[in-house]
Amino acid sequence: METKVRERNMNSVCEEAVHLGATEAKIIPVSSIVVEPWVQMKCRFGCSHYNKSKTCPPFAPGYKETREILGCYRHATLIEGQPPGKQFKEMLLKLELEASIVGFHKAFAMSAGPCPLCPECPEDEPCLLPYQARPSMEACGIDVFQTVRNNGLEVRFLEEKGMYVKYFGLILLE
């Protein structure tokens, strides 16, 4: 894809994200995405969805596989949004489709937090919505905090209930 057309198409994904309700969307180099093994440890020893959701560890790609997958991409759209989680995930899926339509045939969305699509994953059966299910960044070993900070956006831990929650997602582009 020609460089100017490629840039225009990447920008159109950002514009569509804001149109769909994102509070911010920006193109980032994939090289700014931080993948570390400790992130999945936080899932394994700190999240009730571990080994229960098909989009969470140990079902999600491991950090080594994530690094390999990211090596297939040069750019991504980093998207900041807000709850509810199901609408955020639906927005990311629409953006993934939009990116594919404008020429990024390898577009792939990565969401935030546990999958909100079904009340519960079937224990011994495959995912009920495989065309809509996407792993979260942290489930794949991405250090969301450092990745967000590397790209000039603000993220911090919530200090008390009722504080504004931010979600972050990615659309990998190539």
Z-matrix of the N, CA and C atoms (Angstrom, degrees):
N
C 1 1.447
C 2 1.534 1 107.29
N 3 1.296 2 116.72 1 132.96
C 4 1.462 3 122.53 2 178.86
C 5 1.534 4 110.20 3 -57.45
N 6 1.352 5 116.49 4 142.97
C 7 1.463 6 122.09 5 -173.32
C 8 1.521 7 113.57 6 -56.35
N 9 1.331 8 118.35 7 -46.71
C 10 1.470 9 120.42 8 -178.63
C 11 1.528 10 111.50 9 -66.72
N 12 1.311 11 116.85 10 -39.91
C 13 1.466 12 121.09 11 178.40
C 14 1.526 13 109.03 12 -66.21
N 15 1.324 14 116.10 13 -41.66
C 16 1.461 15 121.59 14 179.02
C 17 1.533 16 110.53 15 -59.70
N 18 1.336 17 116.66 16 -48.04
C 19 1.473 18 121.41 17 178.76
C 20 1.528 19 111.15 18 -61.32
N 21 1.331 20 116.10 19 -44.30
C 22 1.461 21 119.96 20 179.21
C 23 1.527 22 110.54 21 -61.83
N 24 1.335 23 116.70 22 -41.03
C 25 1.463 24 120.41 23 179.86
C 26 1.522 25 111.68 24 -68.17
N 27 1.339 26 117.43 25 -37.62
C 28 1.463 27 119.99 26 175.90
C 29 1.528 28 110.03 27 -63.74
N 30 1.305 29 116.45 28 -43.28
C 31 1.466 30 120.58 29 178.34
C 32 1.522 31 111.40 30 -63.41
N 33 1.332 32 117.21 31 -34.18
C 34 1.470 33 119.60 32 179.07
C 35 1.532 34 110.49 33 -66.12
N 36 1.327 35 117.64 34 -31.75
C 37 1.468 36 120.59 35 176.46
C 38 1.529 37 109.28 36 -65.98
N 39 1.336 38 116.40 37 -42.04
C 40 1.477 39 120.22 38 177.23
C 41 1.527 40 111.11 39 -62.79
N 42 1.319 41 116.58 40 -44.84
C 43 1.464 42 120.51 41 -179.84
C 44 1.530 43 110.92 42 -62.32
N 45 1.322 44 115.62 43 -41.31
C 46 1.466 45 119.74 44 178.84
C 47 1.532 46 110.69 45 -65.26
N 48 1.329 47 117.24 46 -36.96
C 49 1.461 48 120.91 47 177.91
C 50 1.527 49 110.77 48 -59.22
N 51 1.316 50 116.79 49 -46.53
C 52 1.465 51 121.06 50 179.36
C 53 1.531 52 109.71 51 -65.68
N 54 1.331 53 116.29 52 -40.77
C 55 1.470 54 120.63 53 177.23
C 56 1.536 55 111.38 54 -59.14
N 57 1.334 56 116.13 55 -35.36
C 58 1.466 57 120.82 56 -178.73
C 59 1.529 58 113.28 57 -84.48
N 60 1.342 59 116.94 58 -1.67
C 61 1.456 60 119.25 59 175.34
C 62 1.512 61 117.23 60 117.29
N 63 1.332 62 118.46 61 0.38
C 64 1.461 63 120.15 62 176.99
C 65 1.527 64 108.91 63 -65.45
N 66 1.320 65 116.72 64 144.14
C 67 1.464 66 119.91 65 176.57
C 68 1.519 67 111.05 66 -80.79
N 69 1.332 68 116.48 67 -22.92
C 70 1.465 69 121.28 68 176.14
C 71 1.513 70 108.56 69 -160.94
N 72 1.322 71 115.88 70 149.26
C 73 1.461 72 122.37 71 174.99
C 74 1.517 73 108.03 72 -150.15
N 75 1.320 74 115.75 73 132.75
C 76 1.458 75 118.78 74 179.71
C 77 1.519 76 110.91 75 -147.79
N 78 1.325 77 114.02 76 149.41
C 79 1.456 78 120.87 77 176.96
C 80 1.519 79 107.93 78 -78.11
N 81 1.324 80 116.04 79 133.09
C 82 1.457 81 120.49 80 178.98
C 83 1.521 82 109.50 81 -130.57
N 84 1.323 83 117.37 82 154.25
C 85 1.462 84 118.98 83 172.43
C 86 1.531 85 109.35 84 -76.01
N 87 1.308 86 116.75 85 139.07
C 88 1.456 87 120.40 86 179.30
C 89 1.533 88 110.14 87 -61.00
N 90 1.313 89 116.71 88 -27.36
C 91 1.470 90 120.36 89 178.62
C 92 1.530 91 112.64 90 -61.79
N 93 1.333 92 118.23 91 -16.59
C 94 1.465 93 121.60 92 178.95
C 95 1.530 94 112.80 93 -87.49
N 96 1.323 95 116.88 94 -4.31
C 97 1.462 96 121.68 95 179.39
C 98 1.528 97 108.32 96 -83.55
N 99 1.326 98 116.07 97 124.99
C 100 1.459 99 122.22 98 -176.75
C 101 1.525 100 109.79 99 -98.50
N 102 1.325 101 116.07 100 124.45
C 103 1.467 102 122.11 101 178.29
C 104 1.524 103 107.80 102 -119.12
N 105 1.317 104 116.12 103 124.63
C 106 1.470 105 121.59 104 -176.95
C 107 1.525 106 110.48 105 -137.74
N 108 1.342 107 118.09 106 145.37
C 109 1.462 108 120.70 107 -179.53
C 110 1.524 109 113.89 108 -65.48
N 111 1.322 110 118.59 109 -29.74
C 112 1.469 111 120.65 110 -177.59
C 113 1.525 112 112.52 111 -63.67
N 114 1.334 113 117.03 112 -24.96
C 115 1.473 114 119.56 113 -176.85
C 116 1.527 115 110.48 114 -62.22
N 117 1.316 116 116.80 115 -43.66
C 118 1.457 117 119.13 116 -179.71
C 119 1.532 118 112.03 117 -70.61
N 120 1.325 119 117.35 118 -22.98
C 121 1.467 120 120.44 119 174.06
C 122 1.527 121 109.77 120 -65.47
N 123 1.348 122 116.09 121 -36.32
C 124 1.466 123 119.88 122 178.23
C 125 1.538 124 109.66 123 -64.43
N 126 1.318 125 116.69 124 -35.22
C 127 1.471 126 119.74 125 175.58
C 128 1.527 127 110.08 126 -67.89
N 129 1.309 128 115.23 127 -47.99
C 130 1.464 129 120.41 128 -175.45
C 131 1.525 130 112.75 129 -63.92
N 132 1.313 131 116.55 130 -37.87
C 133 1.458 132 120.17 131 -175.76
C 134 1.517 133 112.32 132 -118.20
N 135 1.311 134 117.46 133 38.23
C 136 1.450 135 118.69 134 178.86
C 137 1.509 136 114.41 135 -167.84
N 138 1.316 137 116.61 136 1.36
C 139 1.465 138 118.46 137 -177.40
C 140 1.527 139 109.69 138 -130.52
N 141 1.308 140 115.69 139 133.11
C 142 1.470 141 121.28 140 -178.62
C 143 1.529 142 113.18 141 -71.87
N 144 1.335 143 117.09 142 -9.44
C 145 1.468 144 120.17 143 -179.30
C 146 1.526 145 112.40 144 -90.50
N 147 1.326 146 116.95 145 -8.27
C 148 1.464 147 120.19 146 179.58
C 149 1.529 148 110.02 147 -56.66
N 150 1.331 149 115.49 148 130.32
C 151 1.464 150 123.63 149 178.33
C 152 1.528 151 113.12 150 64.75
N 153 1.350 152 116.85 151 15.17
C 154 1.464 153 120.59 152 178.48
C 155 1.516 154 112.01 153 -121.02
N 156 1.315 155 117.33 154 -32.37
C 157 1.460 156 121.67 155 -179.81
C 158 1.524 157 109.25 156 -102.98
N 159 1.320 158 116.58 157 135.67
C 160 1.473 159 121.27 158 -178.39
C 161 1.525 160 112.87 159 -67.77
N 162 1.343 161 117.49 160 -12.18
C 163 1.467 162 120.25 161 178.49
C 164 1.528 163 112.03 162 -102.99
N 165 1.324 164 116.46 163 4.73
C 166 1.470 165 122.05 164 179.43
C 167 1.528 166 109.44 165 -111.27
N 168 1.348 167 116.83 166 164.62
C 169 1.467 168 118.40 167 174.17
C 170 1.523 169 110.18 168 -59.86
N 171 1.288 170 119.28 169 147.14
C 172 1.456 171 127.97 170 6.14
C 173 1.530 172 114.02 171 -88.48
N 174 1.341 173 117.58 172 7.10
C 175 1.464 174 121.07 173 -177.99
C 176 1.526 175 112.92 174 -81.08
N 177 1.328 176 117.56 175 -29.44
C 178 1.471 177 122.03 176 179.83
C 179 1.530 178 109.22 177 -70.13
N 180 1.332 179 117.50 178 158.58
C 181 1.463 180 119.18 179 175.73
C 182 1.527 181 110.71 180 -57.25
N 183 1.333 182 116.30 181 139.49
C 184 1.454 183 121.40 182 175.90
C 185 1.522 184 110.39 183 -70.96
N 186 1.325 185 116.10 184 169.00
C 187 1.465 186 119.72 185 -177.08
C 188 1.525 187 112.27 186 -61.92
N 189 1.328 188 118.40 187 -34.02
C 190 1.472 189 120.09 188 178.98
C 191 1.526 190 110.27 189 -68.18
N 192 1.321 191 116.51 190 -43.62
C 193 1.464 192 120.30 191 177.45
C 194 1.522 193 110.27 192 -64.39
N 195 1.328 194 117.26 193 -38.75
C 196 1.462 195 120.75 194 178.22
C 197 1.521 196 110.40 195 -60.72
N 198 1.320 197 117.48 196 -44.53
C 199 1.478 198 120.47 197 177.08
C 200 1.525 199 110.91 198 -58.62
N 201 1.329 200 116.14 199 -41.76
C 202 1.459 201 120.64 200 179.15
C 203 1.530 202 110.91 201 -64.82
N 204 1.319 203 116.59 202 -43.27
C 205 1.466 204 121.16 203 179.25
C 206 1.525 205 110.42 204 -63.66
N 207 1.333 206 117.22 205 -45.31
C 208 1.466 207 120.34 206 179.65
C 209 1.521 208 111.24 207 -60.74
N 210 1.324 209 117.38 208 -27.82
C 211 1.466 210 121.22 209 177.36
C 212 1.527 211 113.33 210 -64.30
N 213 1.324 212 116.99 211 -13.39
C 214 1.470 213 121.66 212 178.42
C 215 1.530 214 112.08 213 -88.06
N 216 1.320 215 117.00 214 -0.96
C 217 1.471 216 122.39 215 -174.89
C 218 1.528 217 110.12 216 -128.27
N 219 1.335 218 115.19 217 154.33
C 220 1.468 219 120.77 218 173.50
C 221 1.517 220 112.39 219 -111.62
N 222 1.316 221 117.14 220 -28.86
C 223 1.465 222 121.50 221 -175.45
C 224 1.528 223 111.05 222 -133.16
N 225 1.310 224 113.43 223 159.71
C 226 1.467 225 120.54 224 174.15
C 227 1.515 226 107.57 225 -148.28
N 228 1.309 227 115.81 226 160.28
C 229 1.459 228 121.26 227 170.39
C 230 1.513 229 106.50 228 -103.41
N 231 1.331 230 116.26 229 121.18
C 232 1.456 231 122.12 230 175.77
C 233 1.525 232 106.66 231 -93.01
N 234 1.316 233 115.90 232 125.17
C 235 1.459 234 121.20 233 -172.79
C 236 1.521 235 109.89 234 -120.51
N 237 1.323 236 115.22 235 128.91
C 238 1.461 237 121.40 236 174.61
C 239 1.514 238 107.81 237 -104.94
N 240 1.312 239 115.52 238 132.21
C 241 1.457 240 120.47 239 178.88
C 242 1.510 241 110.29 240 -144.00
N 243 1.302 242 114.48 241 -163.70
C 244 1.458 243 119.92 242 -177.68
C 245 1.521 244 109.66 243 -145.54
N 246 1.334 245 116.89 244 165.87
C 247 1.463 246 120.09 245 178.97
C 248 1.518 247 111.12 246 -59.96
N 249 1.302 248 118.51 247 162.97
C 250 1.451 249 127.69 248 4.72
C 251 1.525 250 112.84 249 -78.23
N 252 1.336 251 114.48 250 152.72
C 253 1.456 252 121.63 251 -174.74
C 254 1.514 253 114.65 252 -62.37
N 255 1.326 254 117.06 253 -36.90
C 256 1.466 255 119.44 254 -178.55
C 257 1.530 256 110.72 255 -64.56
N 258 1.314 257 117.77 256 -42.30
C 259 1.468 258 120.77 257 178.33
C 260 1.533 259 111.12 258 -66.99
N 261 1.335 260 117.07 259 -36.27
C 262 1.463 261 120.38 260 177.38
C 263 1.525 262 110.17 261 -63.18
N 264 1.324 263 116.27 262 -45.36
C 265 1.463 264 120.20 263 179.09
C 266 1.530 265 110.71 264 -64.50
N 267 1.324 266 118.19 265 -40.65
C 268 1.467 267 121.08 266 178.14
C 269 1.526 268 110.71 267 -62.63
N 270 1.342 269 116.98 268 -38.82
C 271 1.469 270 120.67 269 177.08
C 272 1.531 271 109.92 270 -61.97
N 273 1.329 272 117.45 271 -44.18
C 274 1.461 273 120.53 272 -179.90
C 275 1.528 274 111.48 273 -62.27
N 276 1.328 275 116.49 274 -39.23
C 277 1.469 276 119.51 275 178.22
C 278 1.526 277 111.34 276 -65.80
N 279 1.331 278 117.31 277 -39.36
C 280 1.468 279 120.53 278 176.18
C 281 1.517 280 110.11 279 -63.21
N 282 1.327 281 117.01 280 -40.39
C 283 1.466 282 120.90 281 179.50
C 284 1.527 283 111.35 282 -67.99
N 285 1.316 284 117.20 283 -37.35
C 286 1.458 285 120.26 284 176.24
C 287 1.528 286 109.88 285 -60.33
N 288 1.328 287 116.05 286 -44.99
C 289 1.462 288 120.67 287 178.16
C 290 1.526 289 110.58 288 -63.58
N 291 1.327 290 117.50 289 -45.57
C 292 1.470 291 121.74 290 178.76
C 293 1.520 292 110.67 291 -58.30
N 294 1.326 293 116.71 292 -44.02
C 295 1.466 294 120.34 293 179.36
C 296 1.524 295 110.62 294 -62.27
N 297 1.318 296 117.24 295 -39.77
C 298 1.466 297 120.41 296 177.53
C 299 1.522 298 111.02 297 -63.31
N 300 1.317 299 116.03 298 -42.97
C 301 1.467 300 121.38 299 -178.39
C 302 1.528 301 111.65 300 -62.90
N 303 1.346 302 117.08 301 -38.03
C 304 1.474 303 119.38 302 -177.79
C 305 1.528 304 112.88 303 -86.66
N 306 1.343 305 116.95 304 8.86
C 307 1.457 306 118.82 305 170.44
C 308 1.515 307 117.53 306 117.51
N 309 1.314 308 118.60 307 1.39
C 310 1.460 309 120.60 308 178.38
C 311 1.530 310 108.77 309 -99.99
N 312 1.341 311 115.28 310 80.19
C 313 1.461 312 120.68 311 -171.48
C 314 1.532 313 113.78 312 -64.95
N 315 1.326 314 118.05 313 -16.95
C 316 1.463 315 120.95 314 178.56
C 317 1.536 316 111.82 315 -98.73
N 318 1.311 317 117.92 316 12.23
C 319 1.468 318 121.15 317 -177.95
C 320 1.527 319 110.20 318 -53.55
N 321 1.338 320 114.47 319 136.63
C 322 1.460 321 119.95 320 179.21
C 323 1.521 322 109.28 321 -148.52
N 324 1.324 323 115.83 322 130.40
C 325 1.464 324 121.74 323 -178.64
C 326 1.522 325 110.57 324 -91.65
N 327 1.320 326 114.42 325 143.39
C 328 1.464 327 122.17 326 171.41
C 329 1.517 328 105.82 327 -127.67
N 330 1.311 329 115.79 328 128.41
C 331 1.455 330 121.35 329 -171.01
C 332 1.521 331 112.66 330 -96.75
N 333 1.318 332 115.34 331 -163.04
C 334 1.463 333 123.06 332 179.77
C 335 1.522 334 108.98 333 -123.34
N 336 1.297 335 116.67 334 131.71
C 337 1.458 336 121.04 335 174.45
C 338 1.512 337 113.90 336 68.29
N 339 1.330 338 115.61 337 -174.18
C 340 1.459 339 120.65 338 -178.43
C 341 1.528 340 112.04 339 -64.65
N 342 1.301 341 115.46 340 154.79
C 343 1.459 342 121.81 341 -179.31
C 344 1.534 343 110.15 342 -65.40
N 345 1.331 344 117.05 343 127.91
C 346 1.466 345 120.32 344 -179.13
C 347 1.530 346 113.95 345 -99.19
N 348 1.329 347 117.60 346 7.85
C 349 1.467 348 119.78 347 -170.69
C 350 1.527 349 114.02 348 -72.45
N 351 1.309 350 117.29 349 -38.24
C 352 1.466 351 120.93 350 -179.57
C 353 1.523 352 108.66 351 -121.54
N 354 1.315 353 116.95 352 151.89
C 355 1.463 354 118.84 353 177.79
C 356 1.527 355 111.90 354 -61.73
N 357 1.348 356 116.05 355 -32.34
C 358 1.457 357 121.00 356 -177.68
C 359 1.525 358 108.81 357 -157.65
N 360 1.334 359 117.11 358 140.53
C 361 1.467 360 120.57 359 175.77
C 362 1.526 361 109.16 360 -78.25
N 363 1.336 362 116.57 361 142.89
C 364 1.465 363 118.33 362 175.12
C 365 1.531 364 109.00 363 -66.54
N 366 1.324 365 116.28 364 132.90
C 367 1.460 366 120.53 365 -172.74
C 368 1.528 367 113.37 366 -64.17
N 369 1.305 368 117.65 367 -50.32
C 370 1.465 369 121.15 368 -174.42
C 371 1.522 370 113.40 369 -113.34
N 372 1.325 371 116.32 370 23.77
C 373 1.454 372 121.07 371 -179.81
C 374 1.528 373 109.19 372 -128.77
N 375 1.328 374 116.60 373 162.69
C 376 1.462 375 118.50 374 177.40
C 377 1.529 376 111.85 375 -67.79
N 378 1.302 377 115.37 376 168.16
C 379 1.467 378 122.63 377 176.51
C 380 1.529 379 109.59 378 -54.23
N 381 1.333 380 115.24 379 138.38
C 382 1.466 381 120.54 380 -179.60
C 383 1.528 382 112.08 381 -77.84
N 384 1.332 383 118.16 382 -22.66
C 385 1.471 384 122.95 383 -177.91
C 386 1.535 385 111.08 384 -130.23
N 387 1.334 386 118.21 385 60.48
C 388 1.464 387 120.34 386 -173.91
C 389 1.530 388 114.43 387 -63.21
N 390 1.318 389 118.13 388 -24.78
C 391 1.468 390 120.32 389 179.64
C 392 1.523 391 111.96 390 -77.45
N 393 1.325 392 116.87 391 -16.15
C 394 1.457 393 120.94 392 -179.62
C 395 1.526 394 112.88 393 -110.69
N 396 1.306 395 117.67 394 -22.13
C 397 1.462 396 121.13 395 -177.02
C 398 1.532 397 110.09 396 -70.91
N 399 1.315 398 115.75 397 133.64
C 400 1.463 399 122.36 398 175.27
C 401 1.522 400 107.59 399 -139.88
N 402 1.329 401 116.93 400 142.01
C 403 1.458 402 118.68 401 178.47
C 404 1.522 403 110.98 402 -73.13
N 405 1.317 404 114.43 403 157.17
C 406 1.467 405 118.43 404 174.14
C 407 1.525 406 108.58 405 -81.08
N 408 1.311 407 114.92 406 163.03
C 409 1.463 408 119.14 407 177.29
C 410 1.518 409 110.21 408 -60.24
N 411 1.335 410 117.11 409 -47.39
C 412 1.461 411 119.63 410 -176.69
C 413 1.525 412 111.96 411 -66.29
N 414 1.326 413 118.08 412 -31.96
C 415 1.464 414 120.64 413 177.50
C 416 1.526 415 111.42 414 -62.20
N 417 1.326 416 116.41 415 -26.72
C 418 1.461 417 122.06 416 -179.41
C 419 1.530 418 113.00 417 -95.37
N 420 1.321 419 116.04 418 5.99
C 421 1.459 420 119.57 419 177.00
C 422 1.519 421 115.13 420 93.10
N 423 1.319 422 117.82 421 10.20
C 424 1.460 423 120.77 422 179.74
C 425 1.524 424 109.80 423 -82.48
N 426 1.321 425 115.60 424 127.43
C 427 1.462 426 122.02 425 174.19
C 428 1.529 427 106.46 426 -77.28
N 429 1.315 428 115.83 427 94.76
C 430 1.461 429 121.51 428 -174.93
C 431 1.530 430 110.82 429 -62.18
N 432 1.322 431 116.38 430 -43.31
C 433 1.466 432 119.67 431 -177.90
C 434 1.526 433 111.04 432 -58.70
N 435 1.335 434 117.24 433 -50.04
C 436 1.460 435 119.61 434 -177.53
C 437 1.526 436 111.27 435 -69.74
N 438 1.312 437 117.19 436 -37.87
C 439 1.467 438 120.56 437 178.27
C 440 1.526 439 110.58 438 -61.71
N 441 1.319 440 116.79 439 -45.57
C 442 1.470 441 121.54 440 179.32
C 443 1.529 442 109.86 441 -62.49
N 444 1.319 443 116.46 442 -46.75
C 445 1.476 444 120.34 443 179.81
C 446 1.520 445 111.58 444 -64.74
N 447 1.325 446 118.00 445 -37.40
C 448 1.471 447 121.23 446 177.64
C 449 1.521 448 111.76 447 -59.03
N 450 1.323 449 115.75 448 -22.08
C 451 1.459 450 120.21 449 -174.61
C 452 1.524 451 113.38 450 -113.11
N 453 1.332 452 115.73 451 22.03
C 454 1.456 453 121.07 452 169.28
C 455 1.510 454 116.92 453 78.38
N 456 1.327 455 117.78 454 12.94
C 457 1.462 456 120.05 455 176.63
C 458 1.525 457 109.12 456 -104.29
N 459 1.314 458 116.00 457 161.34
C 460 1.459 459 121.18 458 -177.41
C 461 1.518 460 110.56 459 -100.66
N 462 1.320 461 115.04 460 137.36
C 463 1.459 462 121.48 461 174.92
C 464 1.531 463 107.26 462 -149.12
N 465 1.325 464 114.80 463 142.69
C 466 1.465 465 119.57 464 178.04
C 467 1.519 466 108.89 465 -156.33
N 468 1.333 467 114.95 466 163.19
C 469 1.456 468 120.08 467 176.11
C 470 1.512 469 109.36 468 -71.53
N 471 1.315 470 115.46 469 145.91
C 472 1.455 471 120.01 470 175.38
C 473 1.521 472 108.22 471 -77.69
N 474 1.300 473 116.12 472 132.00
C 475 1.460 474 120.70 473 -176.29
C 476 1.521 475 112.98 474 -90.33
N 477 1.326 476 115.93 475 -21.36
C 478 1.462 477 118.60 476 179.11
C 479 1.522 478 109.45 477 -155.81
N 480 1.328 479 115.22 478 159.62
C 481 1.468 480 119.90 479 179.35
C 482 1.521 481 110.24 480 -61.08
N 483 1.327 482 115.10 481 147.08
C 484 1.453 483 120.20 482 177.56
C 485 1.516 484 113.89 483 91.00
N 486 1.333 485 117.15 484 -7.84
C 487 1.466 486 119.22 485 177.82
C 488 1.529 487 108.99 486 -72.63
N 489 1.333 488 115.80 487 155.15
C 490 1.461 489 122.62 488 -179.08
C 491 1.525 490 110.40 489 -62.37
N 492 1.314 491 116.65 490 126.20
C 493 1.459 492 123.03 491 179.10
C 494 1.523 493 108.68 492 -98.47
N 495 1.322 494 115.95 493 136.40
C 496 1.456 495 121.45 494 173.48
C 497 1.522 496 108.58 495 -112.55
N 498 1.319 497 115.82 496 139.08
C 499 1.454 498 121.51 497 171.50
C 500 1.522 499 107.04 498 -107.73
N 501 1.333 500 116.17 499 147.99
C 502 1.452 501 121.04 500 174.77
C 503 1.515 502 108.84 501 -128.79
N 504 1.311 503 115.54 502 136.12
C 505 1.449 504 121.70 503 176.62
C 506 1.511 505 109.80 504 -135.27
N 507 1.304 506 115.85 505 168.70
C 508 1.467 507 122.51 506 178.56
C 509 1.521 508 109.90 507 -129.11
N 510 1.310 509 114.67 508 146.13
C 511 1.459 510 120.72 509 164.12
C 512 1.523 511 104.70 510 -118.88
N 513 1.326 512 116.49 511 110.84
C 514 1.466 513 120.33 512 176.74
C 515 1.517 514 108.02 513 -73.99
N 516 1.324 515 116.59 514 134.04
C 517 1.465 516 121.61 515 -173.95
C 518 1.530 517 111.54 516 -122.43
N 519 1.278 518 116.33 517 133.63
C 520 1.467 519 121.97 518 171.35
C 521 1.511 520 107.64 519 -166.69
